[in-house]
Amino acid sequence: MASLTSLTLKGALDGLASGAFSAVELTQAHVEAVEAARPLNAFVLETPEKALEMARASDSRRARGEAGRLDGAPLGIKDLFCTEGVRSTACSKILGDFVPTYESTVSANLFRDGAVMLGKLNMDEFAMGSSNETSAFGAVVNPWRAAGSNQALTPGGSSGGSAAAVAADLCLGATATDTGGSIRQPAAFTGTVGIKPTYGRCSRWGVAAFASSLDQAGPIAKTVEDAAILLTSMAGHDPKDSTSLPVETPDFAAFVGKSVKGLRVGVPKEYRVDGMPPEIEQLWAKGVEWLRDAGCEIVEVSLPHTKYALPAYYIVAPAEASSNLARYDGMRYGLRADGANLTEVYENTRAAGFGDEVKRRILIGTYVLSAGYYDAYYLKAQKVRRRIADDFDRAWESCDALLTPTAPSAAFGLGERQADPIAMYLNDVFTVTTNLAGLPSMSVPAGLDAGGLPLGLQLIGKALDEGTLFSLAGAVERAAGFRAKAQRWW
């Protein structure tokens, strides 16, 4: 059954529908793949019994003619999503062995449509990181290796477990979240497709909060069509989330393969940053040519406030994190450390429960929100955020979408940038702008660097116009013809 794990989500759903194999057979193949791939550390909790139980129920529904859109498809769920009766920790010691009594809306939507859960996926602690090295469960290892090297590489972060699991054929797709690039950068590092939808397209209810005005759930998948299928199930209005948009969810897969002739694609000049590897510049130029050949009109645009995006993001996100993470105090759930009085219990619990990166961001956030600094930092960052959104609004007057690189490099070695937080934060230079503006954006694998590692191109669209992104991404995917897979070493 090993060949079943190499199927795309669409291919697997077609096979299930034709009766070529059962959901139990498909799930068993993936369960075995997950067990064999433990050196990757992609899963922090495997749920094989639950997966096979869900698969049996799926086969019964299909036999009755009641199969849902995703019936029988084995998926991985990022550990940021609460799963009823299954440990959910945000990969932090502070949550201990927390087992929710409720299901996140996104995962509930997937299970409503018949998806099977293989387990919970590793991630940076509370989604704070760009390399998946801040997890309390240890780093995820990228299934890719550079040519002639055995160096362990990062799969990106924070959704590193999701990206690694999809790239290594451990699941047909995975849930992920994106606060400043945490879907798109790992997708670029692992040769997978990842989309951050419009803010409010997917419910945040039941997802552990990092920065509430930036966080958004989305899928990581093997192909553009697979990502479209997953997003259609994940999205939808949720009255339990006040930021959830009351809009209809289109069938996103219907946009994949549509002609892109006549669409105007903008190339922002500010995304040509100093020190960007020539191969990324060349891939970007190739992407422009692919879309031009597909009938798109290419226009140069300016997003003048781009250079302020990273500083603004690293004020807004930690500020919201310091507020959101105040709830983890050892009083109601999760870790509780002893102390002589209430204040000591708080201090000891948070000192023992949070990792260094989370502490760093809480301290930054508390500082920028404090009296005397609020106007100088937080308020100013919010004004910059408005200017960044205005830049995009002006760009849409002359184009329908934007094309940029996803990340400033290919995957780097584990441990290489841990000592320098600023170098780590620079990984998000091309991605944070769309979180600040609430826009949809996706990464499509488009080529390999000199070491044979995957590189991605990013497409950015207008709010609620994911359909156009899927059409353009399909065109890039066809033109790039990216078929490379990580060579199995685990």
Secondary structure, 3 states (H helix, E strand, C coil): CHHHHHCCHHHHHHHHHHCCCCHHHHHHHHHHHHHHCHHHCCEEEECHHHHHHHHHHHHHHHHCCCCCCCCCCEEEEECCECECCECCCCCCHHHCCCCCCCCCHHHHHHHHCCCEEEEEECCCHHHCCCCCCCCCCCCCCCCCCCCCCCCCECCCCCCHHHHHHHHCCCCCEEEEEECCCCCHHHHHHHCCEEEECCCCCCCCCCECCCCCCCCEEEEEECCHHHHHHHHHHHCCCCCCCCCCCCCCCCCHHHHCCCCCCCCEEEEEHHHCCCCCCHHHHHHHHHHHHHHHHCCCEEEEECCHHHHHHHHHHHHHHHHHHHHHHHHCCCCCCCCCCCCCCHHHHHHHHHHHHCCHHHHHHHHHHHHHHCCCCHHHHHHHHHHHHHHHHHHHHHHCCCCCEEEEECCCCCCCECCCCCCCHHHHHHHHCCCHHHHHHCCCEEEEEEEECCCCCEEEEEEEECCCCHHHHHHHHHHHHHHHCCCCCCCCCC
